[in-house]
Amino acid sequence: MTVHTILKMGDPRLLRVAQPVTTFNTPELHRLVADMLETMAVANGAGLAAPQIGVDLQVVIFGTDAPNPRYPEAPVVPRTVLINPVITALGDEEEEAWEGCLSVPGLRGVVPRFKRIRYQGFDAQGQAMDRVAEGFHARVVQHECDHLWGKLYPMRVRDFTRFGFTEVLFPGLDAGDDD
């Protein structure tokens, strides 16, 4: 496994729309997933998208153990590999909450996200996945999948009075490099 450098906001590769995975259960795909899991773990991330390490494929991973030092109040989210995702909002209700990102280190902002979603896609073996999520779980999925469409969370911030440096906004929080 390899820990990859995480691209930072300003790198044009983060603004591209990622390509769908066409072949599953290959050594290359399993290596990518293993590298992403290792990279996310080292960074204490809640998720990671392949474009964040310069890989132009629709692959995201997410999941948290309790407690995650960067999200101490967040509930556990099951470790998941999600490929070629489709997200459907289940209702119009949104929630606003603070987000950070490994590609936007040291900053946090309040971002609106759909409260309940359905996400569909595939795992690394090509098995279909169809889940409903809400709250923090739904937020993490939406955040990571945004990376596949070339969006970073600051593009979704509506009120820039609630956007700033983690160390100023949340003194004492283990900010790591956020995500």
C-alpha positions in Angstrom: 0.0 0.0 0.0 1.1 3.5 -0.7 0.2 6.7 1.0 -0.5 9.3 -1.7 -0.1 13.1 -1.6 -3.5 14.7 -1.5 -4.1 17.4 -4.1 -5.0 20.8 -2.7 -7.5 23.3 -3.8 -6.1 25.2 -6.8 -5.0 22.1 -8.6 -7.0 21.9 -11.8 -7.3 18.1 -11.5 -9.8 18.7 -8.6 -12.1 20.5 -11.0 -12.5 17.7 -13.6 -15.5 15.3 -13.8 -14.1 11.8 -13.1 -14.5 8.9 -15.5 -16.7 5.9 -14.6 -15.0 2.6 -13.7 -15.6 0.1 -16.5 -13.8 -3.0 -15.1 -14.3 -4.3 -11.6 -12.4 -6.8 -9.4 -9.0 -6.1 -10.9 -5.7 -6.0 -9.1 -5.4 -2.3 -10.1 -8.7 -1.3 -8.7 -8.0 -3.2 -5.4 -4.6 -1.5 -5.2 -6.2 1.9 -5.7 -8.8 1.2 -3.0 -6.1 -0.1 -0.6 -4.0 3.0 -1.2 -7.0 5.3 -0.7 -7.8 3.6 2.6 -4.2 3.9 3.8 -4.0 7.6 2.7 -7.4 8.4 4.4 -6.3 6.6 7.6 -3.0 8.5 7.8 -4.8 11.8 7.4 -7.6 10.9 9.9 -10.1 11.6 7.1 -13.8 10.7 7.1 -13.6 10.0 3.3 -11.4 10.3 0.2 -12.2 10.5 -3.5 -9.8 9.2 -6.2 -9.5 12.6 -7.8 -8.0 13.9 -4.6 -5.0 11.7 -5.2 -4.9 12.5 -8.9 -6.8 9.4 -10.2 -9.5 10.4 -12.6 -12.0 7.6 -11.7 -15.4 7.6 -9.9 -14.2 5.9 -6.8 -14.8 7.2 -3.2 -14.2 5.7 0.1 -15.7 6.8 3.4 -16.2 5.7 7.0 -15.4 6.7 10.5 -14.5 5.0 13.7 -15.8 6.6 16.9 -14.4 9.0 17.8 -12.6 10.5 14.8 -10.3 13.2 16.3 -11.3 15.7 13.6 -15.1 15.0 14.1 -15.4 14.0 17.8 -19.1 14.4 17.9 -19.9 12.5 14.7 -21.5 9.1 14.7 -19.8 6.1 13.2 -20.2 5.8 9.5 -19.6 2.3 8.0 -16.4 1.9 6.0 -17.6 1.9 2.4 -16.1 1.7 -1.1 -18.5 3.3 -3.5 -17.9 3.3 -7.3 -19.8 5.0 -10.0 -22.2 6.5 -7.5 -25.7 7.9 -8.1 -27.2 10.1 -5.3 -30.9 10.8 -5.0 -32.2 13.3 -2.5 -35.1 11.9 -0.4 -37.0 15.1 0.1 -36.1 18.7 0.0 -35.0 19.1 3.6 -31.4 20.3 4.0 -29.1 20.5 7.0 -26.3 22.9 7.5 -23.1 21.8 9.3 -19.4 22.4 9.4 -17.2 20.6 6.9 -13.5 20.4 6.2 -11.6 18.7 3.4 -8.2 17.1 3.0 -7.9 19.1 -0.2 -8.7 22.4 1.6 -6.4 22.0 4.7 -6.9 24.1 7.7 -10.3 25.6 6.8 -13.9 24.8 7.7 -17.2 26.1 6.4 -20.9 25.6 7.0 -22.3 23.7 4.0 -26.0 22.8 3.3 -26.6 19.2 2.3 -29.6 17.1 1.8 -30.6 15.5 5.1 -31.7 12.1 3.6 -30.3 10.5 0.5 -30.3 7.3 -1.4 -26.9 6.3 -2.8 -26.4 3.6 -5.4 -23.3 2.2 -7.1 -20.9 -0.7 -6.9 -18.2 -2.0 -4.6 -14.7 -3.0 -5.9 -15.9 -6.5 -6.8 -18.7 -5.0 -9.0 -21.5 -5.9 -6.5 -24.4 -3.5 -6.6 -25.0 -1.3 -3.6 -28.2 0.6 -2.7 -28.4 2.4 0.6 -30.3 5.1 2.4 -28.4 7.5 4.6 -29.2 10.5 6.7 -27.4 13.1 8.9 -23.6 12.9 9.0 -23.5 9.7 6.9 -25.4 11.4 4.1 -23.2 14.5 4.4 -20.0 12.5 4.0 -21.4 10.7 1.0 -22.4 13.9 -0.7 -19.1 15.6 0.1 -17.0 12.8 -1.3 -19.2 12.4 -4.4 -18.9 16.1 -5.1 -15.2 15.5 -5.7 -16.2 13.2 -8.6 -18.1 16.1 -10.2 -15.3 18.6 -9.8 -16.7 20.4 -6.8 -15.1 21.3 -3.5 -17.1 22.2 -0.4 -16.3 26.0 -0.5 -18.2 26.1 -3.8 -21.3 25.2 -1.7 -20.8 27.6 1.2 -23.6 30.2 1.2 -22.5 32.4 4.1 -18.8 33.2 4.2 -19.1 34.6 7.7 -19.2 30.9 8.6 -16.0 30.0 6.8 -12.5 30.2 8.2 -9.5 28.7 9.7 -10.1 25.6 11.8 -7.6 26.7 14.5 -9.5 30.0 14.9 -13.0 28.6 14.7 -12.4 25.5 16.9 -9.4 26.1 19.1 -8.1 22.8 20.5 -9.7 20.6 17.8 -7.3 18.2 16.1 -7.7 19.7 12.7 -5.3 17.5 11.0 -5.6 18.4 7.3 -9.4 18.1 7.4 -12.0 16.2 5.4 
